[in-house]
């Protein structure tokens, strides 16, 4: 019963949500049609679908904005009421005001994406929320189809299939085709093919008459290579070749004509075709448009010479014409032919133009010029033959020569590396062709209008060139030219310098780029300093004067100078050589100019020497950090530091090391972290410079050890190339984190060893004996000791020495230790083993003194010692060979018979005669007697003490009850 009640209530709920008839509203809006989707159209289940509806206002007044239009998408072929109650998706249109008696299309703002589970027939309903006065058109219902295997080819109907064709005639803005000529049209659009559809399409075209009543020709081709992944892709298909043999106007239908697939072919055939009107016409119309002299298209007088006449032509027809031969004739007043020439035009496409040039080989007044094109061609006859001939009467004269020489130099000076190009120029009216002869005196340099040689070919020096010009009539005129050829050498050191030097003689050059000399003062002033030296020396090959005219250089400052240099501060000075610091300005004939960006400078010099580049030096932005000092042996001090900043800056000259030394209380270098006063530091460092190091240095050893009681303060400051220290970046040695005096350590340690002992043995080893056949080598010595505590200043290490005499005020620095820099943990035992097999090993019958000397953390060693001492162990080696060779000693005699024949009685009797046995017996007897006397006394004492402890315990039980309270 519960299940039945649940079904009843759910049914009543559906009925409650069913739409009810609403009151009619004023006006009348009608739903005419759906533009998207179309009725009975197919769509992909995976693509979004937009809804566009056509709404008509059937009243004369505007509709206003009060109506609500909703779309419903429902699975299956269902009624309007069912679809509005049970739908797959729904949405609303944003209706705007519709003017009276007008139609407006509206698109819903949201799309419907069905999904892969949506397949088959679906019902689409458009419905107003309220009916108006005409409810019959307030609802629009239609069906669509959805599938996961969607296939659709859409042909672009706005495409011009001829737009890619070239050389077509155009008549009334329409391209014209020719008969019996193959053309390949293109179909464009888009396509979507599911991945498993195996789609095959028949693309092609059909030619219909202009009324589309009769198909005249058709062609198709099969395409199976359309992209198949389910999405839309552009479509660009070359259709089968088209040709037709009759002229006229036609309609071309093209696109997808049939298809197949698995399970579907194209599902929406309404968008598979496009139509296009084409024209076929083969008319030929060539004409001569103008004939004029080559020197002026407005001229009326022609001149004798080559290519003096120009004729212009154009193709006004609809066909391309090949192999056109144009004739040119000139007649005198008696109509005698004086000039006959032709010109071949390989091809003229529709709408194209062409020109021909003809030679004029006659002179005289009132000559008749005729230019004529053929009227019959391989493809047909010219439709207008009257414009194929152009005639005019003109005078033909001989033009003046007026020779001149054009050069490629502005000052008539050439270099040996230059191309000397001399061009003969004549009047534009001079008769052609002209003859040119180039001479220098009686020497002929060449013929022709252009004389092109290098300056090196002409040779160094001054040259006077004459040009003889002669026309076909024998008229001859002369002109002259003078120029000089100088030597030019290329100066190149890319990417730093590029330039050249101009000299009168053969020369060589040398070039060098270097930093200014370290520590040298150039006295620039003005806050600027020397940055770089560039030397340029020009030398004659034979040692004579080089005859330097000019040296032009382009300096790339951005490559020559480091990035830290501000190029806006850069300037130039001149030095006679790199070995001097005396400079002058570059002025007068010499000069320079910076590029607008300031990264290049062009320099002109008339003498060799060096260019000094100056500017504002970058800060010596290098600091000595992590300055550490270390005490070394005999009071020496070493400094260690790291460098931070631009250590690649070539203008940092290095480090200055300053030192102040004295007894306790002497002035020290102040901590620069508290601020730097230039005046104070100049005073403190005056006379205290002890060394200058290269910038790469990270360690310095003070060559003068500090004597005991004498301490010092050190400072490290970076300096520029001129040796000026930068006190703002100075750093000092610190003691316990602050400025102070540090002292050397020249006192050796006096620590003594504990339990310095030894043990030696004779090995009696045949392997040892076999090494050198000497039993005296078969001894081992083991030294042992306990490491003492280290010093407070640092850990100790030890050297081990061996001498064969008792040391007495011995200086060990002249003796080589047998073990060096031994270290151990205080309290632990150490051993050292020496054998007789070692070089200079131990031997029997010898006495050795082993000395362990302590070395402190700075390297001071206790080198002078006296015996005896805890650090000296005396070792005497006895001959222990007999201990292992007792078998060669005669045996002892047999012992006497023991008393009563009992062996232990003999041993007891022998023991009683020993003093040790006697003393032990007395002690044992005394111990037994004391135990008998003292044991009862102690037991009694214990019993009494027990009673006392129990009484105290009873007395303290009362106090224990209050312990928790007081705690």
C-alpha angles and dihedrals in degrees: 000000000000091000091050091050091051091053091048094052093046090053092050089049091056090050090050091056094047112114116258127208112274129208115272118259126215122269130027125261117177131199104225105176147330114250092185120057101020122219114273091002123146124237139179118257089222101051126085114249123213124206120224120174132184112229122191126201104213095185126081093235125073118267100231124212101281102101125093119208119194132188124211129195114199133179115244133007100304138158124264094253093048092047092050090051102041113028138156094222139347140190143165137247122230100233117199128194111295117208117235119279093006139117124229132182118223128192122203112241093228128059127218117234106192101194135220093290092060110093135143132026118353129185120226119199128187111193138167115231089230129032119236129210091291106046094173094085098036092094128052120190129180141146132246133183127235127194139168089220097062121171124178135158116196119194117208104239092192093060120114104220090198099051094100094052116101135206095030123148117243121215120178090348090304124113116238125219128202127234122253090017122122118236128178113217125200128225115203134185135092140289140198122197126176116240097250101034099102089213121199119186133192108215121182149112140263125206114215133179117261091266092050091233099118132036110222103182141354142187134184141182133194119242120190100160102082111135109268113198103106099259132097119271131181115264122217113162128176105222123216114285113279128214134151132183104215128075120231147082118305143169118240117205114192140166136069112350101173140355144180137196147149111298096347142015120205107332100197109049094171092081098045101094142058131187129214132179115231134186126213116198133152103192117148119208119164123165143178106240103183147350119203142153115275094236094059132008088211096047123119099193121073124206133214116258149073119321092000097143125062123194123190126207138181138191111232095170134090099249136070112244124207135199099019115180115199120197126212122196134175121199130189124226090278088054092248113154109246103162128032122177139152138206127202120216109193097200141357117190122202111285094013129125133212140184136208130200121213132193119245108215101167139060136207145094128291098012119172114232118196127185115184135181123201119262098205122059137175091264097045145288129314109258092214111037096170094079095050091085126062120186133178139162118230143155119254118208140175110252126224120257104219093176122206137164122237116203134190093228129086097204101027091248120125134185126224088249094050126097108239104212115185116183123192112225127193137176113291086237097054115125114259141262101042129194120223127197122183118203140172105197105310093336115102112216096186151299134258136060094289127051110192120179136142121254088244090059091055091046133227116304141042121330133194112197125189126199121207113199123189130178127210091269092059096254107151130192134171136215132180141215133190125198141155128234117212131184116259126191125188117237109199135163103150135231089017108044135014125173149101142247124222116209139164094230139041107280144167129214140211125205135187137176117203143155117257113273111280111254094006117132116220096179095226098156127183092090092293130119137192112277108173142355123220116185125197119182122181115197132182113241091230096041094255127122108301092218093222109195099175142340117207118193135178111205117199099212094182088063098036095050128050120256091253092069116099100227091203088070095051122116136163135239132182127239125185088223140349091256096068133070095202108108136182134193124268101240141124110037089357120070147140139215130202122224117247090256092049094228096106132044126194113214128195117194133173095195139044124252138094134310115220112207110207134182145129109313115230116246114278084251095184124110131192104228135176090032108190129180127203132196112231134189119300094014099300119149126211125195124209126185144156127232124229128184131043100341089169091064104119091203093068101094098197138264132319114210115207126190134192114185135179145108125308110303096035117140114268133199109272122242107265089209086077093056134284125251111198092206094052093047093047088054094046095048096044106115093356099094106123103170145358117214136191116263090248091062116111099169137045131187116207104233091205111068118219112247119228108283094019118106134180146203120217133200130191119201130175116236133201124236091274090056097252111147121225103223091184088071098040122130132193142204112263133207115209089347097307141079111284149122120290121203135209127239116227098150115102119222122261099202116146129215125241125230096357101184142149144210128195133188143184108236098203085206119162089203089059091046091050092058095070104351089245123122090194089074095058098089129113126200124197119192117195134184142155118250113244125220120285123248120263090244093059147304122314127229127193140220121205120217131181127205132169098222132062106271114240115174089330120174105218097193090094092053124081112232118235090217127022138201096002114178134187146166114270111256095022123112122244132194137199123195127203126178136195091243091067121095105272089006128163123293135191120261088031130118118211133188115210114200124195111197121193120230119199126220093271096050102261110146130196095240101166118065142157133214129272099047136139086243093056124075121192114214124189117187116209126198101261097172093107091059089070097039104057091131090081091057115092113257121256119255119265115273120248122263111276121242113280086357090281112133096203091056088058090050092048092048090051091047095054089062092060118093092219092058091048094051092047091053093052092049092050092050091049090050092053092050092049092050091055092051103039102038097071090047092053093048091053092048090051093052092053092048090052092056090050093051093050091052092051090049091054091049093050096051092082093054092050091066090069097045095092091050095053093042 
